[in-house]
Amino acid sequence: MSDNVDEIRKIIRSILDEGLKTDAGKQWGGTGAGSSSSSRETSTPEDASNCQWNPDAADSISSDWKKKTLIDVISGGGKSKKFDDVIPLDGGSVGIAHWAAGGLKGFIRDTGAPEPTGGVKDCSDNIASGVNASPDNPGCYYEDSGEKSNWVSKMKSWLSSNKDKQIAHWEKTKADKPAALVKTKGWNTSRQMAIAAGISNSLGTGGFKDLASKNGWDPEKTLNAYAGMSDHKQRRKDRIDKVFPCNESATIESIVRELIIQEKLEDDAGKEFSTSATSDSRGEKGGKTKSDAGGLGIASTKEKSSLAPEFRTKVDAVFADLESQGLKPAMGSAWRSPEDQIEKYKQGKSKVKIGTHSNVDPIEKKPESWAADVVQSGVGWASTKEAYDFFVALGKAAHNQGLVWGGDWSPKTKTIDGKEYTIGWDPAHIEYEPASTAKVKSNLAKAGVDVDALALAETIINEIDKIL
């Protein structure tokens, strides 16, 4: 999914710029705050209606297409088939792909799964295809006595503990061979690989080959012909259309819209949401300045040149004070991009989503941090006496310049290398006294960045990463 992040950001910006009204939670077909990723469809069958095969196009095949085909298409996301299934169908069908008959024999031999009573065999012997075993026609599922075979519980336990072996065996026997074949025919997308594997899983590689050949090796014609065989096969086509749509951008946009609705319903309960700047982020002439969820595209830095001029003067004075004491102050951080600040917040390394490290000149759109982290050179944030002696000296020097010191925030007493310190949770941090997160947010908005939208965008990207 990382290859699509820029595209996702553009989609998020476009959607947020429209403004989101959450009346009754139904804008853009939203499902409301009760929706969750587990109930979210990745697309609809109609997304695939305009599929066209271009055998001359460059390959566009994702690394996880096989696993998605098995889990999301073949097993229906675990709804139609489960890893620990052992059912009486065809005399005994097992696992996430419902291996049975000759396929079951190969599965047991390849994976070391438990053998049925009497050894490896075709459990469908004397049982018609698609018919369940019964005490009168036991297959492998029942003993001759009519009781359920001990093999059933043994196999179920083994399957539960060997999901990776099931996936590997399916990929080897049902995905790799048809995929290699269709690549020679000009099939070149994840969707087309899923078509080949999905049909091969149902008809066997030979059956798939015959069907594709009759349809001129056109992937979409082959899929449509397969779907026309039965309702079950039509449902498999529908799953392929949902999991592997032709238009991935449309799929991402659908997910983004629903995630935004969900997030904003939970956070704002009916408020209007837009990335247009609000009343505290108007331009010089009072007009609204459009903001976006993409940040400024400027990397975080430790350089003093990224500090606001009035703040840098005071930081230089702090450095001179410390150096006069024989200490070696160094910049630990200076300007921090809004994206990095949000990430620090998510990691629990900061208590705010919008920090004074991220201030900008709203006109020139350049970094003007109102905060800095200062550490002893070569020591940093280590929990050592040398580091904490430095922090105490930093606090005094910062106070001498009228600066705020993070060592004053929620101080606690701790003993380090036998010495007791009463110090706050962010002792390397110093910041300019007039600074405020509200002013930082306003300056960012004037520069074109809505931090609320940016935070929402990062949340959405993380959610999409889980889905895709």
C-alpha positions in Angstrom: 0.0 0.0 0.0 3.0 2.3 0.6 3.3 2.9 -3.2 -0.2 4.5 -3.1 0.3 6.8 -0.2 0.6 10.0 -2.3 -2.5 9.0 -4.3 -4.3 8.4 -1.0 -3.3 11.8 0.3 -4.6 13.5 -2.9 -7.9 11.6 -2.5 -8.2 12.6 1.2 -7.5 16.3 0.3 -10.0 16.2 -2.5 -12.7 14.7 -0.3 -12.0 16.9 2.7 -12.0 20.0 0.5 -15.6 19.2 -0.5 -16.5 19.6 3.2 -18.2 16.8 5.1 -21.7 17.2 6.4 -22.7 14.3 8.6 -26.5 14.8 8.6 -27.9 11.6 9.8 -24.6 10.0 9.1 -25.6 9.3 5.5 -23.6 11.8 3.4 -21.8 9.9 0.5 -23.5 6.7 1.6 -21.9 6.6 5.0 -22.9 3.9 7.4 -22.6 5.9 10.6 -20.4 5.7 13.6 -21.2 2.1 14.2 -19.4 0.9 11.1 -16.0 -0.8 11.4 -13.2 -2.0 9.2 -14.4 -5.6 9.7 -17.8 -4.8 8.1 -16.4 -2.6 5.3 -16.6 -3.8 1.7 -13.5 -3.0 -0.3 -15.6 -2.2 -3.4 -18.7 -3.3 -5.3 -19.0 -5.6 -8.3 -19.9 -2.6 -10.5 -16.3 -1.3 -10.0 -15.1 -4.0 -12.3 -17.7 -3.5 -15.0 -15.3 -1.6 -17.3 -12.4 -4.0 -17.0 -10.3 -4.1 -20.2 -7.4 -6.5 -20.9 -4.2 -4.9 -22.2 -1.7 -7.7 -22.8 1.0 -5.2 -23.7 0.8 -3.2 -20.4 3.5 -3.4 -17.8 3.0 -5.8 -15.0 1.0 -4.5 -12.0 1.0 -7.5 -9.6 1.0 -7.0 -5.9 3.2 -9.2 -3.6 0.2 -10.3 -1.6 -2.2 -11.2 -4.4 -2.0 -15.0 -3.6 -2.9 -14.6 0.1 -5.7 -12.2 -0.7 -7.1 -14.6 -3.3 -7.1 -17.5 -0.9 -8.4 -15.6 2.2 -10.7 -13.0 0.7 -11.9 -14.7 -2.5 -11.7 -18.5 -2.0 -12.7 -18.5 1.7 -14.9 -15.4 1.6 -12.9 -13.8 4.4 -13.4 -16.9 6.5 -17.2 -16.9 6.0 -17.5 -19.8 3.6 -14.3 -21.7 4.5 -12.1 -21.7 7.6 -8.6 -22.8 8.4 -9.8 -25.5 10.8 -12.7 -26.8 8.7 -13.1 -30.6 8.6 -16.5 -31.3 7.0 -18.1 -34.5 5.5 -18.4 -33.0 2.0 -17.0 -35.4 -0.6 -16.2 -37.9 2.1 -13.9 -35.4 3.9 -12.9 -31.9 3.0 -10.4 -29.9 5.1 -8.8 -26.6 5.6 -9.1 -23.1 4.2 -9.4 -24.4 0.6 -11.5 -27.5 1.5 -9.0 -29.9 0.1 -10.8 -33.2 -0.9 -10.4 -36.3 -3.0 -7.1 -36.3 -4.8 -6.4 -32.8 -3.6 -6.6 -34.1 0.0 -4.1 -36.8 -0.7 -1.6 -34.3 -2.1 -2.3 -31.9 0.8 -1.5 -34.6 3.4 1.7 -35.8 1.7 3.0 -32.2 1.1 2.3 -30.8 4.6 2.5 -33.8 6.9 -1.1 -33.4 8.1 -2.7 -36.3 9.9 -3.6 -39.3 7.8 -7.1 -40.7 7.9 -7.7 -44.3 9.1 -6.1 -46.7 6.7 -3.5 -44.2 5.5 -3.5 -41.5 2.7 -6.3 -42.1 0.3 -9.1 -40.5 -1.8 -11.8 -40.0 0.8 -14.5 -39.5 -1.9 -14.2 -43.1 -3.0 -17.8 -44.3 -3.7 -19.2 -40.9 -2.8 -20.6 -38.7 -5.6 -19.1 -35.2 -6.0 -20.8 -32.6 -3.8 -22.3 -35.3 -1.5 -21.6 -35.6 2.2 -20.2 -38.7 3.8 -22.7 -40.6 6.0 -22.5 -43.6 8.4 -23.6 -45.8 5.4 -21.0 -44.3 3.1 -18.4 -43.1 5.6 -15.5 -41.8 3.4 -12.9 -40.6 5.9 -15.3 -38.7 8.0 -16.9 -41.7 9.8 -15.6 -45.0 11.1 -17.2 -48.2 9.9 -19.1 -48.3 13.2 -20.9 -45.1 12.1 -19.1 -42.9 14.8 -17.3 -39.8 13.7 -13.7 -40.7 13.0 -10.9 -39.8 15.4 -9.1 -38.4 12.4 -11.6 -35.5 12.3 -10.5 -34.1 15.7 -6.8 -34.7 15.0 -7.0 -33.0 11.6 -9.0 -30.1 13.1 -6.3 -29.5 15.8 -3.5 -29.8 13.2 -5.2 -27.3 10.9 -5.6 -24.7 13.6 -1.9 -24.8 14.3 -0.7 -24.9 10.7 -2.3 -22.0 8.9 1.0 -21.0 7.2 1.4 -24.5 5.8 -2.1 -24.4 4.3 -1.4 -21.0 2.7 2.0 -22.3 1.3 0.5 -25.5 -0.1 -2.4 -23.6 -1.8 0.0 -21.1 -3.3 2.2 -23.9 -4.6 -0.5 -26.1 -6.0 -3.3 -23.7 -7.0 -1.7 -20.3 -7.6 1.9 -20.5 -8.8 1.2 -22.9 -11.7 -1.8 -21.1 -13.3 -0.1 -17.7 -12.6 3.0 -18.8 -14.5 0.9 -20.0 -17.3 -1.2 -16.9 -17.8 1.8 -14.6 -17.6 2.9 -16.2 -20.9 -0.5 -15.2 -22.3 -0.1 -11.5 -21.4 -2.1 -11.5 -18.1 -0.3 -8.8 -16.0 -2.4 -7.6 -13.1 -3.2 -8.8 -9.6 -6.8 -9.1 -10.6 -5.9 -11.4 -13.6 -3.7 -13.5 -11.3 -6.7 -13.9 -8.9 -9.0 -14.9 -11.8 -6.5 -17.6 -12.9 -6.0 -19.0 -9.3 -9.7 -18.6 -8.3 -10.9 -20.6 -11.3 -8.1 -23.2 -11.0 -9.1 -23.7 -7.4 -12.6 -24.6 -8.6 -12.0 -26.4 -11.9 -8.4 -27.6 -11.5 -5.5 -26.2 -13.6 -6.6 -28.3 -16.5 -10.2 -27.2 -16.3 -9.1 -23.5 -16.1 -6.8 -24.0 -19.1 -9.6 -25.4 -21.2 -12.0 -22.6 -20.3 -9.4 -19.8 -20.9 -8.4 -21.3 -24.2 -12.1 -21.4 -25.4 -12.3 -17.7 -24.5 -9.2 -16.6 -26.4 -7.2 -16.3 -23.2 -9.1 -13.1 -22.4 -9.2 -12.9 -18.6 -12.5 -11.1 -18.3 -14.3 -13.3 -20.9 -12.9 -16.3 -19.0 -14.2 -15.0 -15.7 -17.6 -14.2 -17.1 -17.8 -17.7 -18.7 -16.9 -19.3 -15.4 -19.5 -17.2 -13.5 -22.2 -18.4 -15.9 -21.7 -22.0 -14.8 -23.6 -21.7 -11.5 -24.7 -19.4 -8.7 -21.7 -20.5 -6.6 -19.3 -19.5 -9.4 -21.1 -16.2 -9.8 -20.5 -15.5 -6.1 -16.8 -16.2 -6.6 -16.7 -13.7 -9.5 -18.4 -11.1 -7.2 -15.7 -11.6 -4.6 -13.0 -11.2 -7.2 -14.7 -7.9 -8.3 -14.7 -6.7 -4.7 -11.2 -7.7 -3.7 -9.5 -7.0 -7.0 -11.4 -4.1 -8.7 -10.3 -2.7 -12.0 -10.3 0.9 -10.6 -8.2 0.8 -7.5 -8.4 4.6 -7.1 -12.2 4.3 -6.9 -11.8 1.6 -4.3 -9.5 3.7 -2.2 -11.8 6.7 -2.5 -14.7 4.6 -1.3 -12.8 3.5 1.7 -11.5 7.0 2.5 -15.0 8.5 2.3 -16.4 5.9 4.7 -13.5 6.3 7.1 -13.9 10.1 7.2 -17.6 9.7 7.9 -16.9 7.3 10.7 -14.1 9.4 12.3 -16.0 12.6 12.1 -19.3 11.1 13.4 -17.3 9.8 16.4 -15.4 13.1 17.0 -17.9 15.8 16.1 -21.4 14.2 16.2 -23.0 16.2 13.4 -20.6 19.2 13.0 -19.7 20.3 9.5 -16.1 19.5 8.6 -14.0 21.1 5.9 -10.3 21.7 5.3 -11.1 25.3 4.5 -9.5 27.4 7.1 -11.8 28.4 10.0 -12.2 31.8 11.6 -8.8 31.8 13.2 -7.0 31.0 9.9 -8.0 33.8 7.5 -5.7 35.5 5.1 -4.4 39.0 5.5 -7.5 40.4 3.8 -9.9 38.3 5.7 -10.5 35.8 3.0 -10.4 32.1 3.6 -7.2 30.3 2.8 -7.7 26.7 1.6 -5.8 24.2 3.7 -4.8 20.6 2.9 -4.0 17.4 4.5 -0.6 17.0 3.0 1.7 19.2 5.1 4.3 21.6 3.8 6.6 18.9 2.3 9.5 20.2 4.5 11.5 17.7 6.5 12.1 18.0 10.3 15.5 19.5 11.2 17.9 20.1 14.1 19.3 23.3 12.5 19.2 26.5 14.5 18.3 28.3 11.2 14.8 26.7 11.6 14.1 28.6 14.8 12.0 31.8 14.9 14.5 34.7 14.9 13.5 36.1 18.3 13.7 32.6 19.8 17.0 31.8 18.2 18.6 34.9 19.9 17.6 33.4 23.3 18.8 29.9 22.4 22.2 31.3 21.4 22.3 33.0 24.8 21.5 29.7 26.5 24.2 27.9 24.6 26.8 30.6 25.6 25.7 30.3 29.2 26.1 26.5 29.2 29.4 26.6 27.3 30.8 29.1 29.9 30.2 26.3 32.5 32.3 23.9 30.5 29.3 22.0 29.1 28.8 21.1 25.4 25.2 21.8 24.4 23.9 20.4 21.1 20.6 20.7 19.3 18.5 17.5 19.7 15.7 18.9 17.6 14.4 22.2 16.3 11.7 22.5 13.7 9.4 19.4 13.5 7.0 18.8 10.6 3.3 18.5 11.5 3.4 14.9 10.2 6.3 14.0 12.5 4.6 15.8 15.5 1.5 13.7 15.0 3.6 10.6 14.8 5.3 11.6 18.1 1.9 12.0 19.6 0.8 8.6 18.4 4.0 7.0 19.8 3.3 8.6 23.2 6.5 10.7 23.0 4.5 14.0 23.0 1.3 15.0 24.7 0.1 17.3 21.9 -0.8 16.8 18.2 0.1 20.4 17.5 3.4 21.5 19.1 5.4 24.7 19.2 8.2 22.8 17.3 6.0 23.1 14.2 5.4 26.8 14.0 5.9 28.4 10.5 6.1 31.8 9.0 2.5 32.0 7.6 3.5 34.2 4.7 6.8 32.7 3.5 5.7 29.2 4.6 9.1 28.4 6.1 10.0 26.8 9.5 10.1 29.2 12.5 10.1 26.8 15.5 9.3 28.2 18.9 10.7 25.2 20.6 14.0 23.3 20.7 15.4 20.2 22.5 18.9 20.8 23.8 21.2 18.0 25.1 24.7 17.4 26.1 26.8 16.5 23.1 27.5 12.8 22.9 25.1 12.1 25.8 21.6 13.0 24.5 18.6 11.8 26.5 20.4 9.0 28.4 19.3 8.3 32.0 22.7 9.1 33.4 24.1 11.6 36.0 25.9 13.5 33.2 22.7 13.9 31.2 20.6 15.1 34.1 23.3 17.4 35.5 23.2 19.0 32.1 19.4 19.2 32.1 19.4 21.0 35.5 21.9 23.5 34.1 19.8 23.9 30.9 16.7 24.7 33.0 18.5 27.5 34.9 19.9 29.0 31.7 16.5 28.8 30.0 14.9 30.6 33.0 17.6 33.3 32.8 16.3 34.0 29.2 12.6 34.0 30.2 12.1 30.7 28.4 9.8 27.8 29.3 11.6 24.6 30.4 10.1 21.2 30.0 11.8 20.1 33.2 9.2 22.1 35.1 6.3 20.0 33.7 4.9 17.5 36.3 8.2 17.1 38.1 8.9 13.8 39.9 11.8 12.8 42.1 14.1 10.1 40.8 17.5 8.8 41.7 20.1 8.4 38.9 23.6 7.1 39.6 23.1 7.7 43.3 22.0 11.3 42.9 18.5 12.6 43.5 16.8 14.8 40.9 13.3 16.5 41.0 12.6 17.1 37.4 9.8 17.1 34.8 9.1 14.7 32.0 10.7 16.7 29.1 13.9 18.2 30.5 15.6 18.7 27.2 12.8 21.0 25.9 12.9 24.8 26.0 10.4 27.1 24.2 9.5 30.7 23.6 7.3 32.1 26.3 4.7 33.8 24.0 4.2 30.6 22.0 0.9 28.8 22.0 -0.5 25.8 20.1 -3.4 27.9 19.0 -1.1 30.4 17.3 0.9 27.6 15.8 -2.3 26.1 14.4 -3.4 29.4 13.0 0.0 30.0 11.3 0.0 26.5 9.8 -3.5 27.1 8.4 -2.5 30.4 6.9 0.4 28.6 5.3 -2.0 26.0 3.9 -2.0 23.2 6.4 -5.0 22.2 8.5 -3.5 20.0 11.3 -6.9 18.5 12.2 -7.2 17.3 8.6 -3.6 16.1 8.5 -4.2 14.1 11.7 -7.3 12.6 10.2 -5.5 11.8 7.0 -2.7 10.0 8.8 -5.4 7.9 10.7 -7.1 7.1 7.5 -3.8 6.0 5.8 -3.1 3.7 8.7 -6.6 2.2 8.4 -6.3 1.8 4.7 -3.0 0.0 5.2 -4.8 -2.5 7.4 -7.6 -3.0 4.7 -5.4 -3.2 1.6 
